[in-house]
């Protein structure tokens, strides 16, 4: 009887190690978070991060307002995020091959211009939104990751 318990425990231990290995591999592959994105139009100033300073906006116009989930009491100001559309209300709304890098310049809740949908994780400028989805969408599901030094775009894909 003791031998049978030892054999089952040994097999169970191997299964647990294998399961742990699979979970760790999945965590490595999923660095990104999933949320929703809306869009907003001019006027973009003043912003919660930089007021009326025109230099806050990248020349590419790829910027965003942070939703409550990533605002972090203002610590999100200036952060860069890689954002990719993963789904929308209709299957053809996204271009999943495209990704944008946006800079957080505002808090969505207090933005001068109202977003196309309330409660979004991130609200993209019109230019950023159009780069990853059809502009007639109100809200889309996105995969996003805080872009830190040394992170390559292909790590999100």
N, C-alpha and C positions, 0 to 999 in steps of 0.2 A: 504494500500500500504506500509506503514512504517513497519507493522508487517511482511509482506512478505520479505522485504529487510533484516530485522533483522534475520529472520529464515534462509535465504540464507547465510548471513554473518556468522551466528553461525555454520552452516554446513560447510561452506568454511573454517572457522577457525579450526574445528576439522580435516578436511582433511589435512590442512597444518601441523598441529601438528603430525598427523599420518605419513605424508610423511617425515617430519623432523626426527621422530623417526626411520623410516626405513633407512634413509640416515646415521644417526649416528650409527646404528647397522652395516651397511655395512662397514663403515669406521673402526670400531673396528675389524671387521673380516679381513680386507685387510691391514695389516701392511707392506706387502712386495711390492717392486717395480718389474716391469717387464722390461726385456731388452734382449740383445743377449750376447752369450758367444762364444768365439773362443778358440783355444788351441795353446800353443807354446811349443817348445822343447828346450833342452840344445843347446848351452850354455846360462845360465841364468844371468851370471855376465859379466860386472858390471851392477848394477841396479840403477835407479834414486833415490831410497830411501836410500840404504846402501852401495853403491859402490861394493867393492870386499869382504866385510865381509861375511864369510861362515855361521856365526851364524844366519843370517837373514832368512835362510830357515828352516822351521819346519822339524823335522826328518821324519814326515809323507809325506813330499813333497807335501802337500796340500797348495799351495800358488797361487797368481795371480798377474797380472798386471792390473792396473786400466785404463779404458777407460776415455776419456775426461769428460764424464758426472759424474763420481764419483771421479776423481782425486783431485779436490778441491785445486788446487795450491800446491799440495804436502801434504796436511793435511790427505789424505787417507793412507799415509805410516803407516804401522803397524795395520791398522784397520782390524777387522775380519768380514767376511761376510758369512752368510749361503746362499748356492746356491742350487737350485733344477731345474732340466730340466723339462720343461712343454710341449715342442713340438719341432719338427725338420722337415727337408724336407720330411721324411717318418715317418709314425706313430709309427714304432717300434724302432726308434733311441734312445728314452729316457727310462730311468728307473725312473718313477715318484715316486717310493717308496724310492729312495735314495736321500740323501742330503749331501753336503760337507761343511765343515767350512774351509775357506781359509783366508790366511793373505796376505794383499796387500804389495808387495815388490818392485813394479816397475810401471812405466808409459808405457802403451802399445805402444804408438806412438814412444817411444825412446828405446824400449827393444832391447837387443843385438840380440835375435832370433826373427824373424818375425812371427806374429800370422797367423793362418790359414785363417783369414778373417779380413780385415781392418774395422775400425769403430765400433767394438764390445764394448758393455758396460763394459765387464770384459773379460780378457783373462786368462784362467786357465792353470796351469801346466798340462802336459800330464797326470800325476797321478790323479789330481783332475777331469779333464775332463772325463777320463775313468771310474771314480767312479759313474758318473751320466748319461753317454751317451756312445753310441758305438764310438770307437776311429776313425772310418772312416768318421764321420760327420765333416763338415767344420765349420759350425756355427749352434747353437741351440738357442731356445728361453728359457729364464730362469726366474725364480722368485728369487729375492735375497733380503736380508735384512741385514742391518748393525747390527752385533751382539753386543749388549750392555750388561753390567753386569746384570745378573738376567733373561735374556730372555731365554726361553726354546725352544728347537727345535720344539716341538709340536705346538707352536704358529704360525709357518709358514705353517704347514700342514693344 
